[in-house]
């Protein structure tokens, strides 16, 4: 059917055309079907249907489709029914539990990256992975395909170390400390981190409060060559971008299928040239990994993937029944991270975890007594010096200090209504309060926990302080805190028994 092309002035994640319902009937297509649009060139797009926005005899084309067809508004184009890409059949095969070939996975990822699959089809793929899963060899093939979708870092024949945390524990602010310790020993550690998906702060969110994280691939490579390390945002690079294409669909679905998560992690390590990887698996109530059995299973999978793909992988299962450190939220976490670099053991649990993970990397590099060595590098100030060097290379102040962090101007304390001991801290409740306060989009928002698990509390003691950049967000966060009670205080008497 010959139709007049009009510009569809809307930004959509997939190539879309808008057709009048009567024209759709004549072509035999409906919402979500595909049509072939032929101008100077031909392109396949996904149909949306309207009776009011577009006139009969016209077709609305997004800028992506107009460009792909080399067509201008007002031109006449030929629009005909078309079949979907072969990867739709691949999705159905995974729904049936079949093992997919690397070529099938390559075609599917290519179609996702090219916008040739609808969000519904990508959702179906993720759901199939969630229910049917993948074997290790299949995940390895998937990771290789995802790694090949962008550029790769090349440091020649030098060993490249990396550190990655599964996430799930609030306040996990150790990445810049680990990178600074490792790079202080002359090792390469090009650390690319993500922004928050469901947490109050990802590593890139809090690093952004004191230096640039939007480094492109060439800048990342240059900074690592000059300093040994980097802490940048993976989304600004063209390193294994396929993982980010899936995240936009995962977020509203609220699922993180095991094969997708493992392939996404390993694909970025492959593309970054990683030869040696330490994986932090935080395990505890309210995290992604609630049991030691699940943690061990993930560790086994990651080490098996590393063996197949040529990466030496070691895993650290770490305690995560409560937030790490006291601060949750971008600027608050940045301040606590830098305080640890400045003063060594001021935040014991933060320093301990950072030194354990950095020490594992040092031992992988052949440096004996890695954890003790990491502690010496931290306490001596060498890590702080390297941190400032990397920060300066990323556009931050070479004299950065913890006092530079801008915390939200509105705050309120929550006090204990009874005496006793902190019996538990609910990770999910802490996250809910910090997000209600505005984190991570409001960098100064978040929570400081004054009393950690096991601490003695007297009635009236401050147990939590909430920070926000806007008064209304502070009040909302306080209401969430009062209803969810993120810090649980119990007395010593559990039960009285008598005649």
GULUMLO-687214 format. One record per residue (C-alpha): residue number from 1; x, y, z; residue in one letter; chain. Coordinates in steps of 0.001 Angstrom, whole numbers. Example, Ala and Ser with C-alpha at 12.3 -4.5 7.8 and 13.67 -1.06 7.14 Angstrom:
<sites>
num|X|Y|Z|residu|chaine
1|12300|-4500|7800|a|A
2|13670|-1060|7140|s|A
</sites>
This chain:
<sites>
num|X|Y|Z|residu|chaine
1|0|0|0|x|A
2|1384|3396|-1004|x|A
3|1152|5944|1829|x|A
4|2356|9485|2513|x|A
5|5125|9615|5099|x|A
6|4786|12005|8036|x|A
7|7242|12547|10874|x|A
8|6317|10792|14138|x|A
9|7905|13227|16607|x|A
10|8399|10860|19501|x|A
11|11470|9125|20889|x|A
12|10843|5390|21129|x|A
13|13287|2584|21955|x|A
14|12175|519|18962|x|A
15|11565|1425|15289|x|A
16|7865|2183|15090|x|A
17|5312|3286|12508|x|A
18|1841|4606|13285|x|A
19|-935|3523|10909|x|A
20|-4641|4271|10740|x|A
21|-6784|1315|11838|x|A
22|-8574|1129|8462|x|A
23|-5297|935|6556|x|A
24|-4167|-1817|8935|x|A
25|-7269|-3850|8093|x|A
26|-6547|-3534|4387|x|A
27|-2938|-4681|4914|x|A
28|-3894|-7429|7337|x|A
29|-1691|-6168|10182|x|A
30|-2358|-5217|13780|x|A
31|-695|-3667|16793|x|A
32|2754|-5184|17324|x|A
33|2967|-6737|13845|x|A
34|5683|-5745|11410|x|A
35|5601|-3911|8100|x|A
36|8220|-3356|5433|x|A
37|8597|363|4649|x|A
38|10203|1047|1272|x|A
39|11483|4500|347|x|A
40|14897|4885|-1271|x|A
41|15814|2000|1036|x|A
42|13752|-621|2828|x|A
43|13352|-1096|6561|x|A
44|11190|-3311|8786|x|A
45|9352|-1597|11639|x|A
46|6776|-2389|14329|x|A
47|3153|-1277|13948|x|A
48|1171|931|16311|x|A
49|-2469|1583|15458|x|A
50|-4590|4741|15845|x|A
51|-7919|6063|14577|x|A
52|-7297|9669|15650|x|A
53|-3631|10689|15444|x|A
54|-2850|9616|11870|x|A
55|-5063|10083|8796|x|A
56|-5947|7307|6396|x|A
57|-3486|7164|3521|x|A
58|-672|8440|5760|x|A
59|1970|6722|7878|x|A
60|3816|8294|10795|x|A
61|7500|7292|10859|x|A
62|9941|7906|13707|x|A
63|13232|9622|12909|x|A
64|14968|6248|13078|x|A
65|12693|4772|10419|x|A
66|12828|7904|8239|x|A
67|16627|7761|8296|x|A
68|16761|4012|7667|x|A
69|14522|4401|4608|x|A
70|16257|7590|3351|x|A
71|12810|9172|3326|x|A
72|11644|12736|3998|x|A
73|8225|13797|5360|x|A
74|5818|14161|2440|x|A
75|7455|11410|373|x|A
76|5416|8454|-742|x|A
77|6485|5077|652|x|A
78|5317|1548|19|x|A
79|4139|-206|3223|x|A
80|3502|-3967|3193|x|A
81|3101|-6714|5767|x|A
82|6334|-8396|6883|x|A
83|7397|-11300|9055|x|A
84|9384|-10893|12263|x|A
85|13117|-11631|12557|x|A
86|14338|-15200|13003|x|A
87|15262|-14429|16612|x|A
88|11557|-14518|17509|x|A
89|11756|-18265|16827|x|A
90|14877|-18385|18994|x|A
91|12890|-16902|21885|x|A
92|10213|-19581|21432|x|A
93|12915|-22270|21437|x|A
94|14214|-21007|24779|x|A
95|10638|-20967|26083|x|A
96|10582|-24676|25225|x|A
97|13818|-25202|27158|x|A
98|16099|-25808|24177|x|A
99|19848|-25150|24212|x|A
100|20740|-22333|21804|x|A
101|23770|-22122|19535|x|A
102|26205|-19212|19652|x|A
103|24976|-18151|16203|x|A
104|21365|-18012|17419|x|A
105|22440|-15937|20421|x|A
106|24467|-13632|18181|x|A
107|21465|-13015|15933|x|A
108|19180|-12381|18916|x|A
109|21564|-9882|20548|x|A
110|22046|-8152|17195|x|A
111|18274|-7776|16815|x|A
112|17953|-6365|20341|x|A
113|20762|-3860|19725|x|A
114|19273|-2912|16356|x|A
115|15803|-2337|17818|x|A
116|14328|-5066|15650|x|A
117|12630|-6776|18593|x|A
118|9778|-5170|20481|x|A
119|9930|-4617|24235|x|A
120|7323|-7366|24578|x|A
121|9599|-9798|22725|x|A
122|12643|-8817|24798|x|A
123|10524|-9242|27943|x|A
124|9562|-12698|26715|x|A
125|13236|-13538|26225|x|A
126|14126|-12448|29766|x|A
127|11154|-14344|31175|x|A
128|12231|-17475|29290|x|A
129|15728|-17127|30755|x|A
130|14262|-16643|34232|x|A
131|12158|-19797|33978|x|A
132|14246|-22077|31727|x|A
133|17774|-20923|32527|x|A
134|20963|-21755|30628|x|A
135|23833|-24180|31050|x|A
136|27346|-22858|31704|x|A
137|28554|-23408|28126|x|A
138|25488|-21591|26803|x|A
139|26055|-18665|29226|x|A
140|29695|-18512|28106|x|A
141|28595|-18231|24470|x|A
142|26055|-15559|25425|x|A
143|28762|-13587|27267|x|A
144|31108|-13764|24254|x|A
145|28369|-12492|21969|x|A
146|27513|-9609|24329|x|A
147|31194|-8685|24670|x|A
148|31501|-8427|20873|x|A
149|28780|-5744|20569|x|A
150|31176|-2856|21287|x|A
151|34826|-1906|21570|x|A
152|37392|-3762|23655|x|A
153|40205|-2352|25782|x|A
154|43652|-3573|24780|x|A
155|46566|-3411|27219|x|A
156|48791|-5744|25219|x|A
157|50231|-8688|27101|x|A
158|49912|-7069|30549|x|A
159|47708|-8719|33153|x|A
160|44487|-6799|33752|x|A
161|42796|-7108|37141|x|A
162|39188|-6315|37992|x|A
163|36825|-6284|40936|x|A
164|33064|-6654|40816|x|A
165|30330|-6828|43421|x|A
166|26977|-8517|42921|x|A
167|25415|-5639|44822|x|A
168|22344|-5901|46984|x|A
169|23888|-4539|50195|x|A
170|23302|-817|50910|x|A
171|26394|1342|51364|x|A
172|28828|-927|49483|x|A
173|31282|1901|48822|x|A
174|34592|44|48615|x|A
175|35321|96|44860|x|A
176|37458|3299|44792|x|A
177|39383|2026|47835|x|A
178|40078|-1349|46205|x|A
179|41126|278|42924|x|A
180|43422|2747|44712|x|A
181|45133|25|46745|x|A
182|45659|-2259|43736|x|A
183|46857|520|41411|x|A
184|49305|1656|44125|x|A
185|51211|-1585|43510|x|A
186|51659|-857|39803|x|A
187|48856|-3195|38676|x|A
188|46235|-2371|36027|x|A
189|42622|-2239|37229|x|A
190|40246|-511|34755|x|A
191|37105|-522|36934|x|A
192|33886|282|35093|x|A
193|30886|574|37398|x|A
194|27141|899|36990|x|A
195|24625|3412|38242|x|A
196|21921|2387|40675|x|A
197|19122|284|39244|x|A
198|17084|-385|42384|x|A
199|19447|898|45100|x|A
200|19998|4393|46583|x|A
201|23478|4622|45059|x|A
202|25583|2744|42560|x|A
203|29347|3225|42488|x|A
204|29102|5580|39503|x|A
205|26489|7665|41357|x|A
206|28691|8405|44364|x|A
207|31935|8770|42381|x|A
208|30116|11361|40262|x|A
209|29900|13615|43334|x|A
210|33666|14279|43211|x|A
211|34849|13647|39618|x|A
212|33713|12812|36100|x|A
213|32430|9322|35430|x|A
214|31171|9916|31863|x|A
215|34474|8856|30321|x|A
216|34495|7433|26819|x|A
217|36476|4325|25922|x|A
218|39568|6243|24787|x|A
219|39618|8301|27995|x|A
220|39301|5163|30122|x|A
221|42238|3563|28309|x|A
222|44391|6700|28600|x|A
223|43723|7159|32344|x|A
224|44479|3497|33101|x|A
225|47731|3773|31127|x|A
226|48792|6829|33154|x|A
227|47515|5958|36655|x|A
228|46907|2202|36637|x|A
229|43264|2560|37601|x|A
230|39960|4220|36857|x|A
231|36489|4322|38402|x|A
232|34160|5249|35583|x|A
233|30583|4637|34455|x|A
234|30237|1741|32036|x|A
235|27255|3403|30312|x|A
236|29439|6179|28875|x|A
237|31684|3721|27067|x|A
238|31098|1453|24107|x|A
239|32253|-1577|26109|x|A
240|29797|-4506|25873|x|A
241|26765|-2196|25506|x|A
242|24351|-5104|25010|x|A
243|23908|-5513|28759|x|A
244|22554|-1970|29051|x|A
245|20036|-2626|26264|x|A
246|18524|-5446|28327|x|A
247|18527|-3456|31585|x|A
248|15983|-968|30226|x|A
249|13506|-3850|29938|x|A
250|14609|-5647|33129|x|A
251|13963|-2629|35353|x|A
252|10145|-2492|34991|x|A
253|9920|-6293|34932|x|A
254|11725|-6495|38263|x|A
255|13566|-9693|37284|x|A
256|17288|-10362|36980|x|A
257|17556|-13823|35380|x|A
258|20634|-15721|36517|x|A
259|21984|-16324|32942|x|A
260|21449|-12686|31995|x|A
261|23210|-11393|35112|x|A
262|26180|-13747|34754|x|A
263|26582|-13141|31014|x|A
264|26307|-9364|31452|x|A
265|28970|-9303|34188|x|A
266|31421|-11536|32357|x|A
267|30861|-9853|28975|x|A
268|32074|-6520|30338|x|A
269|35113|-8178|31889|x|A
270|35957|-9826|28563|x|A
271|35600|-6536|26709|x|A
272|37764|-4740|29293|x|A
273|40561|-7229|28678|x|A
274|40314|-8700|32176|x|A
275|42654|-11609|32941|x|A
276|42081|-11851|36715|x|A
277|38811|-11110|38530|x|A
278|37738|-10976|42179|x|A
279|33975|-11269|42639|x|A
280|32353|-9951|45812|x|A
281|29158|-11883|46599|x|A
282|27371|-10106|49483|x|A
283|25239|-12700|51276|x|A
284|22526|-12011|53816|x|A
285|18865|-11321|54489|x|A
286|17374|-8722|52163|x|A
287|20092|-9083|49499|x|A
288|20176|-10712|46057|x|A
289|21938|-13719|47637|x|A
290|20162|-14610|50904|x|A
291|21794|-17997|51641|x|A
292|25289|-19486|51679|x|A
293|24093|-22269|49362|x|A
294|23081|-19705|46738|x|A
295|26354|-17802|47213|x|A
296|28397|-20971|46687|x|A
297|26386|-21823|43560|x|A
298|27056|-18380|42072|x|A
299|30744|-18666|42944|x|A
300|30974|-22060|41209|x|A
301|29228|-20700|38100|x|A
302|31517|-17660|37916|x|A
303|34680|-19730|38303|x|A
304|33456|-22199|35656|x|A
305|32690|-19328|33270|x|A
306|36128|-17883|33905|x|A
307|37752|-21224|33126|x|A
308|35871|-21500|29816|x|A
309|36613|-17900|28809|x|A
310|40199|-17596|30015|x|A
311|39684|-15397|33098|x|A
312|41117|-16398|36476|x|A
313|38162|-15867|38871|x|A
314|38163|-15934|42668|x|A
315|35116|-15167|44784|x|A
316|34656|-13589|48217|x|A
317|31363|-14334|49964|x|A
318|30930|-11340|52271|x|A
319|28675|-10526|55219|x|A
320|25654|-8447|54215|x|A
321|22995|-8753|56937|x|A
322|23252|-4986|57452|x|A
323|24505|-2010|55402|x|A
324|28258|-1642|54958|x|A
325|29515|1283|56987|x|A
326|27090|3884|58273|x|A
327|26227|5942|55169|x|A
328|23753|5183|52367|x|A
329|23282|7672|49504|x|A
330|25692|9180|46942|x|A
331|27378|12112|48747|x|A
332|27175|10409|52133|x|A
333|28831|7265|50753|x|A
334|31471|9365|48989|x|A
335|32306|11092|52270|x|A
336|32618|7798|54136|x|A
337|34709|6256|51348|x|A
338|37158|9185|51370|x|A
339|37259|9248|55184|x|A
340|38380|5609|55060|x|A
341|41136|6491|52599|x|A
342|42171|9469|54751|x|A
343|42179|7759|58149|x|A
344|42540|4046|57403|x|A
345|40445|2320|60041|x|A
346|37910|4994|60984|x|A
347|35169|2844|59434|x|A
348|36299|-631|60395|x|A
349|33899|-2750|58343|x|A
350|34479|-645|55190|x|A
351|38264|-843|55575|x|A
352|38195|-4567|56395|x|A
353|36129|-5520|53356|x|A
354|38129|-3277|51022|x|A
355|41438|-4733|52235|x|A
356|40219|-8327|51980|x|A
357|39076|-7845|48371|x|A
358|42147|-5809|47379|x|A
359|44369|-8344|49161|x|A
360|42908|-11172|47102|x|A
361|43841|-9284|43925|x|A
362|47371|-8623|45193|x|A
363|47823|-12332|45942|x|A
364|46534|-13228|42468|x|A
365|49318|-10974|41163|x|A
366|51892|-12931|43181|x|A
367|52262|-10495|46097|x|A
368|52393|-12553|49331|x|A
369|50315|-11624|52385|x|A
370|47926|-9662|50215|x|A
371|45472|-8577|52925|x|A
372|48225|-7367|55271|x|A
373|49856|-5586|52329|x|A
374|46540|-3912|51453|x|A
375|46133|-2709|55049|x|A
376|49646|-1232|55001|x|A
377|48949|584|51711|x|A
378|45715|1992|53159|x|A
379|47128|3034|56545|x|A
380|50295|4557|55055|x|A
381|48355|7011|52882|x|A
382|49612|5486|49621|x|A
383|46060|4514|48624|x|A
384|44858|8071|49283|x|A
385|47653|9437|47100|x|A
386|46715|7097|44243|x|A
387|43032|7927|44742|x|A
388|43744|11649|44348|x|A
389|45834|10944|41245|x|A
390|42971|9030|39608|x|A
391|40395|11635|40680|x|A
392|42511|14413|39137|x|A
393|42824|12411|35897|x|A
394|39021|12166|35859|x|A
395|38586|15929|36192|x|A
396|38256|16176|39980|x|A
397|40298|18115|42526|x|A
398|43808|16747|43180|x|A
399|43378|17902|46816|x|A
400|40001|16256|47362|x|A
401|38982|15569|50968|x|A
402|35959|14102|52695|x|A
403|34875|17559|53881|x|A
404|34255|18617|50275|x|A
405|31120|16478|49920|x|A
406|27857|18437|49703|x|A
407|25232|16793|51919|x|A
408|21505|17577|51688|x|A
409|20514|20730|53574|x|A
410|17427|19216|55191|x|A
411|17869|16555|57865|x|A
412|16085|14970|60785|x|A
413|17071|12486|63489|x|A
414|15117|9394|64425|x|A
415|15560|8419|68076|x|A
416|15105|5157|69958|x|A
417|11789|4868|71767|x|A
418|13242|2374|74248|x|A
419|16536|1137|75653|x|A
420|18163|-2109|74575|x|A
421|20399|-3393|71804|x|A
422|20136|-3186|68019|x|A
423|18998|-6682|67066|x|A
424|18744|-6151|63305|x|A
425|18884|-3609|60506|x|A
426|16553|-4208|57586|x|A
427|18425|-3597|54327|x|A
428|15274|-3163|52269|x|A
429|13825|-662|54727|x|A
430|17046|1391|54724|x|A
431|16944|1411|50913|x|A
432|13294|2521|50917|x|A
433|14012|5437|53286|x|A
434|17067|6623|51324|x|A
435|15203|6477|48008|x|A
436|12209|8315|49489|x|A
437|14629|11050|50557|x|A
438|15651|11447|46899|x|A
439|18680|9190|46409|x|A
440|20285|8532|43986|x|A
441|19042|11361|41731|x|A
442|19476|13875|44583|x|A
443|23139|13314|45395|x|A
444|22916|14870|48860|x|A
445|20057|12624|49993|x|A
446|20373|9467|52045|x|A
447|20641|7937|55485|x|A
448|23290|7722|58200|x|A
449|22906|4798|60616|x|A
450|24377|5715|64001|x|A
451|23756|2419|65778|x|A
452|24714|-810|64018|x|A
453|23758|-4355|64917|x|A
454|24702|-5284|68516|x|A
455|25129|-1678|69658|x|A
456|23765|-660|73069|x|A
457|20994|1942|72847|x|A
458|19416|4156|75488|x|A
459|15960|5603|75062|x|A
460|16268|8910|73220|x|A
461|19557|8048|71462|x|A
462|19771|9024|67798|x|A
463|19769|5812|65770|x|A
464|19214|7207|62261|x|A
465|19596|10550|60491|x|A
466|17803|11187|57214|x|A
467|19166|13785|54771|x|A
468|17337|15334|51813|x|A
469|17681|18214|49391|x|A
470|13985|19100|49613|x|A
471|11775|19424|52683|x|A
472|8872|17455|51191|x|A
473|11160|14515|50349|x|A
474|12535|14565|53896|x|A
475|9037|14335|55347|x|A
476|8162|11497|52973|x|A
477|11315|9607|53971|x|A
478|10551|10114|57682|x|A
479|7070|8658|57220|x|A
480|8598|5619|55483|x|A
481|11122|5259|58316|x|A
482|8446|5382|60998|x|A
483|6317|2750|59303|x|A
484|9130|363|58272|x|A
485|11411|727|61348|x|A
486|14714|-34|59574|x|A
487|16619|-281|62892|x|A
488|15139|-2793|65342|x|A
489|15922|-2244|69043|x|A
490|15150|-5075|71477|x|A
491|15555|-5262|75239|x|A
492|17550|-8050|76873|x|A
493|14447|-9675|78379|x|A
494|12797|-11885|75767|x|A
495|10255|-13614|78008|x|A
496|9403|-13737|81727|x|A
497|8385|-17127|83112|x|A
498|7065|-17602|86617|x|A
499|4371|-19157|88769|x|A
</sites>
